[in-house]
């Protein structure tokens, strides 16, 4: 499977989602939040910084192609 970098708008979306999760964790308290909530926050931060989305690659391996082309 070939790794593809995310486009700039997609990386901005990853950053915004990660920031919202991190703000929620901060407002709730770091000791109050369950450790599972840190997994998507870390994955989205990684995707925003590098352009490689771990979730996309995991689901691509599980279900096959990531997208299909529409025929006209």
N, C-alpha and C positions, 0 to 999 in steps of 0.2 A: 504494500500500500504506500502510495506516494504522499508525503506530508505536504500540505499546502498552507501557506501563511494566510491569515485572515486579512481582509481589507481594512482600511482605516476606519470606516464607520462601524464595522463589526468590533474592532478593538476598542473603540470609544464606548460601544454598548457594553462590552465585557467590563470595562473600567467603571461605568456608571452602576451596573448591577453589583459589582464587587464593593464599590464604595457604599451603596445602600445597605448591603449585608454587614459590612464592617461598622457602619454607624449604628445599626440595630444592635450589634453585639456590644458596642461601646455603651449605648444607652441602657441596655439591659444589665450590664455588668459582666466582666470577663469570667468571673467565678460562677455566675448564675446560668450562663448559656451552656447547653449540652455540647460536647465535643464534636458531634456530628455536624453542627452548623458551621464549624470551621472548614470542613472539607470543600463545600462549594465556594466559600469565600477565597480560599487559597487557590483553587483551580481557576476561578475567574480572574484573580489577580495575575496568576501565571499566564493565562491566555491574553490578558490585556498587555502585559509587558513583552511577551515573546511573539504573539500572534499565532501560537499553536494551541488549539483548544483540546485539552485531554478528554473531555466528555464526548466531543465529536469523534475522536479516534476510537474511543471505547465502543460507542454505538455503531460506528462504521464496521468494526470487526465483528460485532454481534449480529448485525442485520444486513450486511452487505454494502451496497452502494450508498453514498451520502445523498445523492440527488439524481433525478432523471431528467432527460431533455424532453420537452414537449414537441410532438410532431404536429405540423400544421396541415 
